[in-house]
Amino acid sequence: MTGRAVSTWSLHRTLGRSVADEGPSFGLRPTGPTDGLPLLELPAQLAAHGYDTVQICHFHLPTRDPGYLAELRSALGSAGITLDAVLVDAGDLVDPEVADDHERWIAGWLSDAAALGARRARLVAGQQPPTEERLAESARRLRRLAAGRSELRVVTENWLALLPSAPEVHRVLELTEGTVGLLIDLGNWTGPDKYEQLASIASLAETCHAKCHSRGGAAGLELDTADYRRSLGVLREAGYSGPLALIYDGPDDDEWAALDAEHAIVAEVFG
């Protein structure tokens, strides 16, 4: 397991970037540089805060220019930061009208992730309610995207409409026949059977979004530590040994401090 990992989603305010719609087909994109921390300077800041691994949301990249990607890869390497995954946070591989366009768009992001030296690229399995036909279609397209990518592992996530519970995750992965892996997100599923659902897929997970739900109040930031410990415990019991990328999107603007609080719980659970 890596010492300390984080997603750039958790540093959204630090990076000073908002997101906007790129049109009906492709979803999120950066609106452009603001007065936040430039992404090229993030690797050094991560190292200064004790991190050794990062996942980068696709919309945090201000440009896909090959020269910029090479510069960012160099900055990561110089700071000793492993790029665990590029998170492609848009696209719908089972949309009946635009799935072909989305697949081509996602394929471009896989090339960018490889250029950055990422170990993985996380793709959305689909944004339509599950049916056997849609699950099979998603698996077919995921397999095609993963084909020939020996330098880059394609993974999907227990996220959005196509994968609302463990059986659908199992089915898509079964149909990909090992060519696609799983990023498990501890905060995407809710409900009384959440922990049983997570336990069902935990042994399949290669990487993780370790999200702790939070809220703000008069007393300041309040983390749902009971849920977080129990969710992390599910992974521990499954023998999970991959990265635990901290996810924070709560109300407190001090993202680094909130992430420190999350990491303390991770260290307590995993030792």
C-alpha positions in Angstrom: 0.0 0.0 0.0 1.2 3.5 -0.8 2.1 5.8 2.1 -0.3 8.5 1.2 -2.5 9.1 -1.8 -5.0 11.8 -2.9 -7.3 12.7 -5.8 -7.1 16.2 -7.3 -10.9 16.4 -6.7 -10.0 16.8 -3.0 -7.9 19.8 -3.9 -10.4 21.5 -6.2 -10.3 24.8 -4.3 -6.5 24.7 -3.9 -6.2 24.3 -7.7 -8.6 27.2 -8.1 -10.4 25.7 -11.0 -14.1 25.5 -11.5 -15.8 23.2 -14.0 -18.2 23.9 -16.8 -20.2 21.9 -19.3 -18.3 21.0 -22.4 -21.5 20.4 -24.3 -24.1 17.6 -24.2 -21.6 15.0 -25.3 -18.6 15.1 -23.0 -19.4 16.8 -19.7 -16.7 18.4 -17.5 -13.8 20.5 -18.5 -11.6 23.2 -16.9 -12.7 26.8 -17.4 -9.1 27.8 -17.6 -6.4 29.0 -15.2 -7.4 31.1 -12.2 -5.5 32.4 -9.2 -5.2 28.9 -7.8 -2.2 26.6 -7.6 -1.0 25.7 -11.1 -1.3 21.9 -11.7 2.4 21.9 -12.6 3.2 23.0 -9.1 1.0 20.5 -7.4 3.5 17.6 -7.4 6.0 19.6 -5.2 3.1 20.6 -2.9 2.0 17.0 -2.6 5.5 15.9 -1.6 5.7 18.7 0.9 2.5 17.5 2.5 3.7 13.9 2.7 1.9 12.4 -0.3 3.6 10.0 -2.7 0.6 9.1 -5.0 -2.0 11.2 -6.9 -5.0 10.6 -9.1 -5.8 13.5 -11.5 -9.3 14.4 -12.7 -9.3 14.9 -16.5 -10.9 18.3 -16.2 -8.0 19.6 -14.0 -5.7 19.5 -17.0 -5.6 23.0 -18.5 -4.4 21.6 -21.8 -3.9 18.3 -23.5 -0.9 19.6 -25.5 1.8 16.9 -25.7 4.4 19.3 -24.5 2.4 20.2 -21.4 1.8 16.5 -20.6 5.5 15.8 -20.8 6.2 18.8 -18.5 3.6 17.5 -16.0 5.1 14.0 -16.1 8.5 15.4 -15.4 7.2 17.4 -12.5 5.6 14.3 -11.0 8.8 12.4 -11.4 11.0 15.1 -9.9 8.8 15.3 -6.9 8.7 11.5 -6.5 4.9 11.4 -7.0 3.3 8.3 -8.6 0.4 9.0 -10.9 -2.0 6.2 -9.9 -4.8 7.1 -12.3 -6.2 9.7 -14.6 -9.9 9.9 -13.8 -12.0 10.4 -16.9 -15.1 11.8 -15.2 -17.4 12.1 -18.2 -18.7 10.0 -21.1 -21.4 7.4 -21.4 -20.5 4.1 -23.1 -24.2 3.0 -23.2 -25.9 6.1 -24.4 -28.0 4.9 -27.4 -27.3 7.9 -29.5 -23.7 9.1 -28.7 -21.9 6.1 -27.3 -19.6 5.8 -30.4 -18.6 9.5 -30.1 -18.0 9.0 -26.4 -15.9 5.9 -26.9 -13.6 7.8 -29.4 -13.3 10.7 -26.9 -12.4 8.4 -24.1 -9.8 6.6 -26.2 -8.1 10.0 -26.6 -7.9 10.4 -22.9 -6.3 6.9 -22.6 -3.5 8.1 -24.8 -3.1 11.2 -22.7 -3.0 9.1 -19.5 -0.3 6.9 -21.0 1.7 10.0 -22.0 1.5 11.2 -18.4 2.9 7.8 -17.2 -0.3 6.9 -15.3 -0.6 3.4 -14.0 -4.4 3.4 -14.6 -7.2 5.3 -16.2 -10.6 5.1 -14.6 -13.6 5.2 -16.9 -17.3 5.5 -16.3 -19.1 2.3 -17.2 -22.3 4.0 -18.1 -24.9 6.5 -17.2 -28.1 4.6 -18.0 -30.1 2.3 -15.7 -28.8 -1.2 -15.9 -30.2 -3.9 -18.1 -28.4 -7.1 -19.3 -28.0 -5.5 -22.7 -26.5 -2.3 -21.4 -24.1 -4.2 -19.1 -22.9 -6.3 -22.0 -22.5 -3.2 -24.2 -20.5 -1.4 -21.5 -18.3 -4.5 -21.1 -17.8 -4.8 -24.8 -16.7 -1.1 -25.2 -14.5 -1.2 -22.0 -12.7 -4.3 -23.4 -12.2 -2.6 -26.7 -10.8 0.5 -25.0 -8.4 -1.6 -22.9 -7.2 -3.7 -25.8 -3.5 -3.1 -26.6 -2.9 -0.9 -23.5 -0.3 -3.0 -21.8 1.3 0.2 -20.3 -2.0 1.3 -18.8 -4.6 -0.6 -16.8 -8.2 0.4 -17.5 -10.5 0.3 -14.5 -14.1 1.3 -13.8 -15.8 2.4 -10.6 -18.9 1.5 -8.6 -20.5 4.8 -9.7 -23.4 6.3 -11.6 -26.5 4.8 -13.0 -25.2 1.6 -14.7 -23.5 0.3 -11.6 -25.9 1.0 -8.6 -25.0 -2.1 -6.6 -22.6 -5.1 -6.4 -24.4 -7.5 -8.8 -24.0 -5.0 -11.7 -20.3 -4.4 -10.9 -19.7 -8.2 -10.8 -21.5 -8.6 -14.1 -19.6 -6.0 -16.0 -16.2 -7.2 -14.7 -17.2 -10.8 -15.5 -18.0 -9.9 -19.1 -14.7 -8.0 -19.5 -12.9 -11.3 -18.6 -10.1 -9.7 -16.6 -9.2 -7.0 -19.1 -10.7 -4.3 -16.9 -10.2 -3.7 -13.2 -12.1 -2.0 -10.4 -11.6 1.3 -8.5 -13.8 1.0 -5.4 -15.3 4.2 -4.0 -16.3 4.0 -0.4 -18.7 6.9 -0.6 -20.7 6.3 -3.7 -23.2 3.8 -2.3 -25.6 4.6 0.6 -28.4 2.7 2.3 -28.7 0.1 5.0 -26.8 -2.6 3.0 -23.9 -0.3 2.0 -21.2 -2.3 3.8 -22.5 -5.6 2.5 -22.4 -4.2 -1.0 -18.9 -2.9 -0.6 -17.8 -6.2 0.9 -19.1 -8.0 -2.1 -16.7 -6.2 -4.4 -13.8 -5.3 -2.1 -11.7 -8.3 -3.0 -11.8 -7.2 -6.7 -10.5 -3.6 -6.0 -7.1 -2.5 -7.3 -7.3 1.1 -6.3 -9.7 3.1 -4.1 -11.4 6.5 -3.5 -11.3 6.6 0.3 -14.0 9.2 0.8 -15.2 10.4 4.2 -18.5 12.1 4.3 -18.5 15.4 6.1 -20.6 18.4 7.0 -20.0 21.8 8.5 -21.6 23.4 11.6 -21.0 25.8 14.4 -18.3 23.6 15.8 -16.5 23.5 12.4 -15.8 20.5 10.1 -17.5 17.3 11.2 -16.3 14.0 9.6 -18.6 11.0 9.7 -15.8 8.9 11.3 -18.0 6.0 12.2 -19.0 5.4 8.6 -15.4 6.0 7.4 -13.9 3.5 9.8 -16.5 0.8 9.0 -16.0 1.3 5.2 -12.2 1.2 5.5 -12.6 -1.9 7.7 -14.4 -3.6 4.9 -11.4 -3.1 2.7 -9.0 -4.2 5.4 -10.9 -7.4 6.0 -10.8 -8.1 2.2 -7.0 -7.9 2.3 -6.9 -4.7 0.3 -3.3 -3.5 -0.4 -3.7 -0.8 -3.1 -3.7 3.0 -2.9 -6.2 4.8 -0.7 -6.7 8.0 -2.5 -8.3 10.4 0.0 -11.5 12.2 -1.2 -12.6 15.4 0.5 -15.4 17.6 -0.9 -16.8 19.0 2.4 -17.6 22.6 3.3 -14.3 23.6 4.9 -12.0 25.4 2.5 -8.8 24.2 4.2 -8.5 21.1 2.1 -5.1 20.1 3.3 -6.2 20.1 7.0 -9.3 18.1 6.2 -7.2 15.5 4.3 -4.9 15.3 7.3 -7.9 14.4 9.5 -9.0 11.7 7.0 -5.5 10.3 6.8 -5.3 10.0 10.6 -8.3 7.7 10.4 -6.9 5.7 7.5 -3.6 5.2 9.5 -5.6 4.1 12.6 -7.6 1.5 10.6 -4.8 0.2 8.4 -1.8 0.8 10.8 
